[in-house]
Amino acid sequence: MARLFQYSRVRGCYYCGSREEVTAEHVPPRLLFDGTDCGSLTVPSCPRHNGEKAGWDRAILTSFIRAIDQTRAMLPPLSEQVRRIIDRIRPDYDQANREVSLRLLIREPQPELDVPLPYLSGSVDLQIWLTLLTAALLWKVTGTHDTGTDWASAASWSPCNLSGGQTSLEEAAELVGETLNNMDLVDSLGTWMPGWQPSPPYPLDLYHFDVCVNRFQPQVLFRHTFFGRMYGYTCFRTSPETAVKIEVALT
């Protein structure tokens, strides 16, 4: 089992190393696991890097779960836990209306595709949110802010993040095909290993992450999976020492 560092404000913020007004931050957000019998991972965070994304947590998780809710009739059956999460969060959809809106992806869609999908507003930055989540999870196996990790140049993206305007059915099909091909390409870059977990572990159908390390770069890829169907990726360069710590944590 990986040795995970415990929250301590004397260690400084997981992202920037600041020791000013450090408090505990849950990663991923505790909202994801409300009512679930599992442990929790916490890291020290300064007000900026805790507050910067705190307002995004509900919006992003709502957009993920609402996308599944909107398309559930077209997808394989959901697990009981995911169904419970949908039922629990659905009454709160209106609380995220300012950040999450429903729009049709396809112009003049066929009846079976006439399903509005959630879009995040420009005030919510999913890429930064994924980068911060990845940095917090990395801290659990380093216990320190590693200046050798280049977060400023990290690349984060989600194939589930919709942006832009409506498109034709043909363009939408091409976009979906390209997205799936890109996911296959990224997933084939190396050996993916299951990431570390609290005790008791997070339910895999609610959240888990996998890690792929290329020690020769050294370059690291995190793949986040929410509710079994929503994905986010973060790729970053780090120091050889941190790459080794990650590999040790994965064994």
C-alpha positions in Angstrom: 0.0 0.0 0.0 1.3 3.5 -0.9 2.5 5.6 2.0 0.3 8.7 2.0 1.3 11.9 3.8 -1.3 13.3 6.2 -2.6 16.8 6.2 -0.3 19.2 8.1 -0.4 23.0 7.7 3.3 23.2 8.6 4.1 21.5 5.3 2.6 24.4 3.3 0.1 24.5 0.5 0.1 21.5 -1.9 0.3 23.8 -4.9 2.4 26.8 -4.1 4.0 25.9 -0.8 2.6 29.0 1.1 2.2 28.5 4.9 -0.2 31.4 5.3 -3.6 30.5 6.7 -3.4 26.9 5.5 -6.5 24.7 6.0 -7.4 21.2 5.0 -8.9 20.6 1.6 -10.6 17.4 0.5 -9.6 15.8 -2.8 -11.7 15.1 -4.7 -14.4 17.4 -3.2 -16.3 15.7 -0.3 -19.5 16.6 -2.2 -18.8 13.7 -4.5 -19.0 11.1 -1.7 -21.8 12.5 0.6 -23.6 9.6 2.2 -21.0 7.1 1.1 -19.0 5.0 3.6 -15.5 5.7 2.4 -12.4 7.5 3.7 -11.1 10.9 2.6 -7.9 12.3 1.3 -7.0 15.8 2.6 -4.1 18.1 1.8 -2.9 21.5 3.2 -4.2 24.4 1.0 -3.7 28.2 1.1 -6.9 30.4 0.8 -6.1 31.1 -2.8 -5.8 27.5 -4.0 -8.7 26.3 -1.8 -11.0 29.1 -2.6 -10.0 29.4 -6.3 -11.8 26.2 -7.2 -14.2 25.8 -4.3 -17.0 27.6 -6.2 -16.3 25.3 -9.2 -16.7 22.0 -7.4 -20.5 21.9 -7.4 -20.8 23.3 -10.9 -18.3 20.8 -12.5 -19.7 17.8 -10.6 -23.2 18.9 -11.4 -22.4 19.2 -15.1 -20.9 15.7 -15.0 -23.8 14.0 -13.3 -26.3 16.0 -15.3 -24.8 14.8 -18.6 -25.2 11.3 -17.4 -28.7 12.0 -16.2 -29.7 13.6 -19.6 -28.3 10.6 -21.6 -29.0 7.7 -19.3 -31.7 6.3 -21.6 -29.0 5.9 -24.4 -26.4 4.3 -22.1 -25.9 1.0 -20.4 -27.5 0.7 -16.9 -26.0 2.8 -14.2 -24.7 1.3 -10.9 -27.0 1.7 -7.9 -24.6 4.2 -6.2 -24.5 6.4 -9.3 -28.3 6.3 -9.5 -28.5 7.4 -5.8 -26.1 10.3 -6.5 -28.2 11.4 -9.4 -31.4 11.3 -7.2 -29.6 13.2 -4.5 -28.1 15.9 -6.7 -31.1 16.4 -9.1 -33.1 18.6 -6.6 -30.0 20.9 -6.5 -29.6 21.4 -10.3 -31.1 24.9 -10.0 -28.3 25.9 -7.6 -25.8 25.6 -10.5 -27.9 27.3 -13.1 -25.5 30.3 -13.3 -22.6 28.0 -14.2 -24.3 25.1 -15.9 -26.7 25.6 -18.8 -28.5 23.1 -21.0 -28.2 23.5 -24.8 -28.8 21.3 -27.8 -25.5 20.2 -29.4 -27.0 19.4 -32.8 -29.0 21.8 -35.0 -32.4 20.3 -35.9 -31.7 17.0 -34.3 -33.5 13.7 -35.0 -36.1 13.0 -32.2 -33.9 10.4 -30.4 -31.0 13.0 -30.3 -33.2 15.9 -29.2 -31.4 16.0 -25.8 -30.0 19.2 -24.3 -26.6 18.7 -22.7 -24.9 20.7 -19.9 -22.4 23.4 -20.8 -20.1 25.1 -18.3 -20.1 28.9 -18.2 -16.8 30.8 -19.0 -16.4 31.6 -15.3 -15.7 27.9 -14.5 -12.3 26.6 -15.7 -12.4 22.8 -15.9 -8.8 22.7 -17.0 -7.5 24.5 -14.0 -9.8 22.5 -11.7 -8.3 19.2 -13.1 -4.8 20.5 -12.7 -5.4 21.5 -9.0 -7.0 18.1 -8.3 -4.0 16.3 -9.8 -1.5 18.5 -7.8 -3.4 17.7 -4.6 -3.4 14.0 -5.3 0.4 14.1 -6.1 1.0 15.9 -2.8 -0.3 12.8 -1.0 2.8 10.8 -2.1 5.3 13.6 -1.8 4.2 15.5 1.3 5.7 18.7 -0.1 5.4 21.3 -2.7 7.8 20.1 -5.4 9.4 23.0 -7.2 10.5 20.5 -9.9 6.9 20.0 -11.0 6.0 22.3 -13.8 2.3 23.0 -13.1 2.3 26.2 -15.1 2.9 24.2 -18.2 0.6 21.3 -17.3 -2.0 20.3 -19.9 -5.4 19.4 -18.6 -8.5 18.5 -20.7 -11.7 16.6 -20.7 -13.3 14.9 -23.7 -16.6 15.4 -21.8 -16.4 19.2 -21.7 -18.7 20.8 -24.2 -18.0 24.3 -25.6 -18.8 26.3 -28.7 -22.1 26.5 -30.5 -24.5 24.1 -32.2 -23.3 21.9 -35.0 -24.7 19.6 -37.6 -25.2 15.9 -37.1 -22.3 15.1 -39.4 -20.0 17.5 -37.6 -21.0 16.2 -34.2 -20.4 12.6 -35.3 -16.9 13.6 -36.6 -16.2 15.3 -33.3 -17.2 12.3 -31.3 -15.1 10.0 -33.4 -12.1 12.3 -33.1 -12.6 12.5 -29.3 -12.7 8.7 -29.0 -9.6 8.3 -31.1 -7.7 10.8 -29.0 -8.7 9.0 -25.8 -7.5 5.7 -27.3 -4.2 7.4 -28.3 -3.6 8.8 -24.8 -4.6 5.6 -23.1 -2.1 3.7 -25.3 0.9 5.8 -24.3 2.1 3.5 -21.6 1.1 1.3 -18.7 -1.7 2.8 -16.6 -1.7 1.9 -12.9 -4.5 2.4 -10.4 -3.9 5.5 -8.2 -3.8 5.6 -4.4 -6.9 5.6 -2.3 -8.0 6.5 1.2 -9.1 3.8 3.7 -11.8 2.7 3.2 -11.3 3.4 -0.5 -13.5 5.6 -2.7 -16.2 3.6 -4.6 -14.7 3.0 -8.0 -18.0 3.8 -9.8 -18.0 7.3 -8.2 -14.4 8.2 -8.7 -10.9 6.7 -9.3 -7.8 7.8 -11.1 -5.0 6.0 -13.0 -1.4 7.1 -13.5 1.0 6.6 -16.4 4.7 7.5 -15.8 7.4 8.0 -18.4 10.5 8.2 -16.3 12.8 9.2 -19.2 11.0 12.5 -19.8 10.1 12.5 -16.9 6.4 13.0 -17.8 3.3 11.9 -15.9 -0.3 11.5 -17.0 -3.3 11.3 -14.6 -6.6 10.0 -15.9 -9.6 10.9 -13.7 -12.8 8.9 -14.0 -16.0 10.3 -12.5 -19.2 8.3 -12.1 -17.7 5.6 -14.4 -18.3 7.7 -17.6 -16.8 11.2 -17.3 -13.1 11.6 -17.9 -10.4 14.2 -17.3 -6.7 14.1 -18.1 -3.7 16.0 -16.8 -0.2 15.7 -18.3 2.8 17.4 -16.5 6.5 17.3 -16.3 8.2 16.7 -12.9 11.5 16.0 -11.3 13.1 12.5 -11.5 12.8 12.3 -7.7 9.1 12.8 -7.8 8.6 10.4 -10.7 10.3 7.7 -8.6 8.0 8.5 -5.6 5.0 8.1 -7.9 6.2 4.8 -9.2 6.9 3.6 -5.6 3.3 4.6 -4.6 1.9 2.7 -7.5 3.6 -0.6 -6.7 
